[in-house]
Amino acid sequence: MKPSRHTLIALAVAVIAAGAAGTPLAQERAPEKEYPAPPPPPYVTPATPQGTGKYGAVMEADPGLPTHTVYRPADLAKLGAEKLPIVAWGNGACINVGNRFRYFLSEIASHGFVAIATGPIGPQEAEGRATSASLRGKPAPGSPGALALAAGQQPVLDGGKKSIPSDTTAAQLIDAIDWAIRENGRKGSQYYGRLDTSKIAVMGQSCGGVQAIDAAHDPRVSTLGVWNSGAWPVKGRGWDNAAARAADKDDVKTIKVPAIYITGEPAEVAYKNADTDFDLLQVPAFRAWREDTGHGGTYREPNGGEFGEVGANWLKWQLKGDRDAARMFTGADCGLCKRPNWHVKSKGLDAGAAGKGQP
């Protein structure tokens, strides 16, 4: 049974109160060790193709989905008969700003995907600034942040930082999938007949990773990507911190699709949760962490840095059956295995462990 609106408001208010008491509200907290990020690439307009794939990708607001931001190949006619798998993305820090992970998502889309991020396009500063505290955007309808504001509650300062409930929800990833499937079947849509609706990924960073765990229980999903994140060990915290109902440790055990978990090094705030999730998973899974990398990953480096490369290859394997991309993850001499700054482990993976329903 879904909680009533009054219950949701009460939960949101309770989360704000918890923040005032010093309880962490989301996984996007400063790691124990900070790593300065390189300067972001020079700003370019949303219509400027980006990414290293054969299809330069653009970022756009689609009038049929104003609550999200879409990344797609700039020239859809170049696809020919090739169809685009669907990637639904949840932002870190629960912010409702769709260009926060622009470089990472542009890189993925450039390899022949449509990637849909929660939140409309925000200010260009959101794409490169190290902290997102002042760039949260407007809370999504139905989110704990929106419900708290409707109840007259305002964010409270906690050690100089804003402590607020989630401005996004796991349901927004499902909204993205629903929209893409509708567009694929809608005559007159630029996506009409161009999407592979049988190949769908849900992914996210930090708060968005928790939301992706929830959304991965949708039977249409083919693979899960959890970045700098993992399910909370305390039952119910998935809702409190990320508006995700099926994101507790017990829920990890019920995931039925191949999964990838990527974090920074052991000092990183999400490292332990990712490790314990990997142990609980009962599906083919890949777990890796990168040295000298904190909670912010490499998302705002050109083309998303190494995280962008890893994400694109995982999706090319899982959603396109690309065996060359699979070599980054499979075998004792896998591509990431040979990189001295990466540490990897896997279970149940071989070159055939791709897509929905693989053992």
Residue pairs with C-beta under 8 A, 6 or more apart in sequence:
3 11
5 147
8 142
8 144
8 147
9 147
9 148
9 150
9 151
11 144
11 147
11 239
11 240
12 144
12 145
12 147
12 148
12 151
12 153
12 165
13 148
13 151
13 153
14 240
15 25
15 144
15 148
15 165
15 240
15 241
16 148
16 153
16 155
16 156
16 163
16 164
16 165
18 25
18 240
19 25
19 156
19 158
19 163
19 164
20 156
20 158
20 163
22 158
22 159
24 241
25 163
25 164
25 165
25 240
25 241
26 93
26 94
26 166
26 206
26 207
26 241
26 242
27 92
27 206
27 207
27 209
27 210
27 228
27 229
27 230
27 241
27 269
27 270
27 273
27 295
28 92
28 93
28 94
28 132
28 206
28 207
28 269
28 295
29 269
29 295
30 269
30 295
31 264
31 267
31 268
31 269
31 294
31 295
32 267
32 268
32 269
33 265
33 267
33 294
34 294
35 264
35 292
35 293
35 294
35 296
37 130
37 296
37 298
37 300
37 301
38 301
39 128
40 103
40 127
40 128
40 300
40 301
40 302
41 103
41 128
41 302
43 124
43 127
43 128
44 50
46 58
46 59
46 60
46 99
46 121
47 58
47 60
47 74
48 58
49 56
49 57
49 58
49 74
49 110
50 56
50 57
50 58
50 59
50 102
50 103
50 106
50 107
50 110
50 303
51 57
51 106
51 107
51 108
51 109
51 110
51 111
51 303
52 107
52 110
52 303
53 107
53 109
53 110
53 111
53 112
53 312
54 110
54 111
54 112
55 73
55 74
55 75
55 78
55 79
55 109
55 110
55 111
55 112
56 73
56 74
56 75
56 110
57 71
57 72
57 73
57 74
57 105
57 106
57 107
57 108
57 109
57 110
58 71
58 72
58 73
58 74
58 106
59 69
59 70
59 71
59 98
59 99
59 102
59 105
59 106
59 121
60 69
60 70
60 71
60 72
61 69
61 70
61 98
61 120
61 121
62 68
62 70
64 179
64 183
64 189
65 116
65 175
65 176
65 179
66 120
67 118
67 119
67 120
67 140
67 141
67 172
67 175
68 98
68 116
68 117
68 118
68 119
68 120
68 172
68 175
68 176
68 179
69 98
69 99
69 116
69 117
69 119
69 120
69 121
70 114
70 115
70 116
70 117
71 102
71 105
71 106
71 108
71 109
71 114
71 115
71 116
71 117
72 84
72 109
72 114
72 115
73 79
73 84
73 109
73 110
73 112
76 190
76 191
76 194
79 112
79 194
82 112
83 193
83 194
83 195
83 196
84 112
84 113
84 114
84 191
84 194
84 195
84 196
85 112
85 113
85 114
85 195
85 196
85 199
85 200
85 201
85 222
85 315
85 319
85 320
86 113
86 114
86 116
86 176
86 177
86 180
86 181
86 195
86 196
86 197
86 199
86 200
86 201
87 105
87 108
87 109
87 113
87 114
87 115
87 116
87 200
87 201
87 202
87 203
87 315
88 115
88 116
88 173
88 174
88 176
88 177
88 200
88 201
88 202
88 203
88 212
88 215
89 101
89 105
89 115
89 116
89 117
89 118
89 173
89 176
89 203
89 204
89 208
90 117
90 118
90 168
90 170
90 172
90 173
90 202
90 203
90 204
90 205
90 207
90 208
90 209
90 210
90 211
90 212
90 215
91 97
91 98
91 100
91 101
91 117
91 118
91 119
91 168
91 204
91 205
91 207
91 208
92 100
92 101
92 132
92 204
92 205
92 206
92 207
92 208
92 209
92 228
93 132
93 136
93 206
93 207
94 143
94 145
94 165
94 166
94 167
94 168
94 207
94 208
94 241
94 242
94 243
95 119
95 126
95 132
95 135
95 136
95 137
95 167
95 168
96 118
96 119
96 120
96 136
96 137
96 138
96 139
96 140
96 143
96 145
96 167
96 168
97 119
97 120
97 121
97 122
97 126
97 132
97 135
97 136
97 137
98 117
98 118
98 119
98 120
98 121
98 122
99 117
99 121
99 122
99 124
99 126
99 127
100 117
100 119
100 122
100 126
100 127
100 132
100 135
101 117
101 205
101 299
101 304
102 127
103 127
103 299
103 300
103 301
103 302
103 303
103 304
103 305
103 308
104 299
104 300
104 303
104 304
104 307
104 308
104 311
105 115
105 117
105 304
106 303
106 304
107 303
107 304
107 308
107 309
107 311
107 312
108 115
108 304
108 308
108 311
108 312
108 315
109 115
110 312
111 312
111 315
111 316
112 316
112 320
113 315
113 319
114 180
114 191
114 195
116 176
116 179
116 180
118 140
118 168
118 172
118 173
118 176
118 208
118 211
119 137
119 140
119 168
120 137
122 135
122 137
123 135
125 135
126 132
126 135
126 137
127 300
128 300
129 135
130 296
130 300
133 161
133 162
136 162
136 164
136 167
137 167
138 167
139 145
139 146
139 149
139 167
139 168
140 146
140 167
140 168
140 169
140 172
142 169
142 171
143 165
143 166
143 167
143 168
143 169
143 243
144 165
144 166
144 167
144 240
144 243
145 164
145 165
145 166
145 167
146 167
147 165
148 164
148 165
155 162
155 163
155 164
156 162
156 163
156 164
157 163
165 240
165 243
166 207
166 241
166 242
166 243
168 207
168 208
168 211
168 242
168 243
169 211
169 243
169 244
170 210
170 211
170 212
170 214
170 215
170 242
170 243
170 244
170 245
170 246
170 247
171 243
172 211
173 202
173 204
173 211
173 212
173 214
173 215
174 215
174 218
177 200
177 202
177 215
177 218
177 220
177 221
180 191
180 195
180 197
181 195
181 197
181 220
183 189
183 190
183 191
183 192
183 195
184 191
184 192
184 193
184 194
184 195
184 197
185 192
186 192
196 319
197 220
198 222
198 356
199 222
199 318
199 319
199 320
199 355
200 220
200 221
200 222
200 319
201 221
201 222
201 223
201 224
201 225
201 315
201 318
201 319
202 212
202 215
202 216
202 218
202 221
202 223
202 224
202 225
203 209
203 212
203 224
203 225
203 226
203 227
203 311
204 210
204 211
204 212
204 225
204 226
204 227
204 229
205 227
205 228
205 229
205 297
205 299
206 227
206 228
206 229
206 270
206 295
207 229
207 241
207 242
208 227
208 229
208 242
209 225
209 226
209 227
209 228
209 229
209 230
209 270
210 229
210 230
210 231
210 232
210 238
210 241
210 242
210 244
210 247
211 242
211 243
211 244
211 247
212 224
212 225
212 226
212 229
213 224
213 226
213 231
213 238
213 244
213 246
213 247
213 251
213 252
213 255
213 277
214 238
214 242
214 244
214 245
214 246
214 247
214 251
215 221
215 244
216 224
216 255
216 257
216 259
217 246
217 251
217 254
217 255
221 257
221 356
222 257
222 318
222 319
222 355
222 356
223 257
223 258
223 259
223 260
223 314
223 315
223 318
223 319
223 354
223 355
223 356
224 255
224 257
224 258
224 259
224 260
225 259
225 260
225 262
225 311
225 314
225 315
226 259
226 260
226 261
226 262
226 274
226 277
227 261
227 262
227 263
227 297
227 307
227 311
228 262
228 263
228 264
228 268
228 269
228 270
228 274
228 295
228 296
228 297
229 263
229 270
229 273
229 274
230 261
230 270
230 272
230 273
230 274
230 275
230 276
230 277
231 238
231 247
231 248
231 249
231 251
231 252
231 273
231 276
231 277
232 238
232 241
232 247
232 248
232 249
232 273
233 249
233 273
233 276
235 248
235 249
235 250
236 248
237 248
238 244
238 245
238 246
238 247
238 248
238 251
239 245
239 247
246 254
249 276
249 277
249 280
252 277
252 280
252 281
253 280
253 281
253 282
255 281
255 282
255 283
256 283
256 357
257 283
257 356
257 357
258 283
258 284
258 285
258 286
258 318
258 349
258 353
258 354
258 355
258 358
259 281
259 283
259 284
259 285
259 286
260 285
260 286
260 287
260 288
260 310
260 314
260 329
261 274
261 277
261 278
261 285
261 286
261 287
261 288
262 274
262 287
262 288
262 289
262 290
262 297
262 307
262 310
262 311
263 270
263 271
263 274
263 289
263 290
263 293
264 271
264 289
264 290
264 293
264 294
264 295
264 296
264 297
265 271
265 289
265 290
265 291
265 292
265 293
265 294
266 289
267 294
268 289
268 293
268 294
268 295
269 295
270 295
271 289
274 287
274 289
275 287
278 285
278 287
278 345
278 347
281 347
283 348
284 346
284 347
284 348
284 349
284 353
284 358
284 359
285 346
285 347
285 348
285 349
286 314
286 329
286 344
286 345
286 346
286 349
287 344
287 345
287 346
288 310
288 336
288 342
288 343
288 344
288 345
289 342
289 343
290 297
290 298
290 306
290 307
290 341
290 342
290 343
291 341
291 342
291 343
292 341
297 305
297 307
298 304
298 305
298 306
298 307
298 308
299 305
299 307
299 308
301 308
303 309
304 311
310 328
310 336
312 325
313 322
313 325
313 328
313 329
313 335
314 325
314 328
314 329
316 322
316 325
317 323
317 325
317 326
317 328
317 329
317 354
318 354
318 355
319 354
319 355
321 354
321 355
323 351
326 351
326 354
327 334
327 335
328 334
328 335
328 336
329 335
329 336
329 344
329 346
329 349
330 346
330 349
330 350
330 351
330 353
331 337
334 344
336 342
336 344
337 344
348 359
352 358
353 359
